[in-house]
Amino acid sequence: MMRYIFHTLLLMLLFPVLSYNTPAPKLVSTRIQILTPFSVNLHLSDTFNIAIIANIYTDTRPDSLVMAKYPTDSVLAVKTAFALKNKLEDSPVFADYDFPVYNYRRDDNKLYEEGLSLDVAAQLAKDVQADYLFTVDIVNTHIWYDIAYAEHDGVNISYASSNVPYKFIFRFYNIRSNRIEDTQIVNDTLVIETSSSWVRDAMDLFKEIIIGREAVTMACEQAGESYAELIAPHWTDEIRYYYNDGSRDMDRANKYVDNQQWLEAMDIWMKYSASSNQKQAAMACFNMALACEMADDFGLATEWLNLAKKKDSGISIMEYETILQIRIKQLEKLKIENTIK
């Protein structure tokens, strides 16, 4: 259907619509979601019987953070395990799968570097009736704050942030083959920050950011999600740009995009793609390329992009052309992985 529309356009070019003076064109941004392939292939499937194990220990944290109601390591390990579960279930691979989550108390003096022995993992899998296990081990987390004052172009700026370094080890056990098939160390820092462009006490800025227990919990959830994204296709937010020449119809198309009404926006862009005003036509063709990307027709999107360049050689398409090439490769990989048909 989309390809039919493209060839219909070629006929429409013989009957251009009237053009008129419009305000200066501008690029408008919109957020879209794309399906991103995994980077670590564990050959996962929703036909597998997989459980998630949060390894917990006796909490021995000696520092003052305990006095500040800092979450125990056991709580944070469980939070991370549930974040892993939720992110995996967001993937198309596991859309209909419910990952069970269990706690396992380890009494081996925090030997998280070695993981569970294969014998222990096999017994644990038998107890929870699973053929595969994901395990979560917390290595460390802590939190620190940063307050700063600076001057930029004669303006005093106040800055405040919460910083939560964290380190976790995730493993994937194949009980059937009696081996650990994946070990990943997720080591990163969650930064929650804000600033003020006027003279202001930086301590006041802490009222606007997340601190303490909630910040640490968010960091651990980020760790679980990061591992899920390594091993399963996942939805990612990206920014795309398209043109609005300021005309009434293009403003209306802009509102359609804001409401995710892409077909209605396409009707407008299709009309203006045949405009006798070549710059206006080029912008409309560029926008049609974005609409085709939303329909996962990257070949047709490329054709529209090339047509935009023919209409107006001054329009920049190189950056978006590169994005489309990346998406074409991603689509091929997802098809190979049988993530999409």
Disulfide bonds with the S-S distance in Angstrom:
none
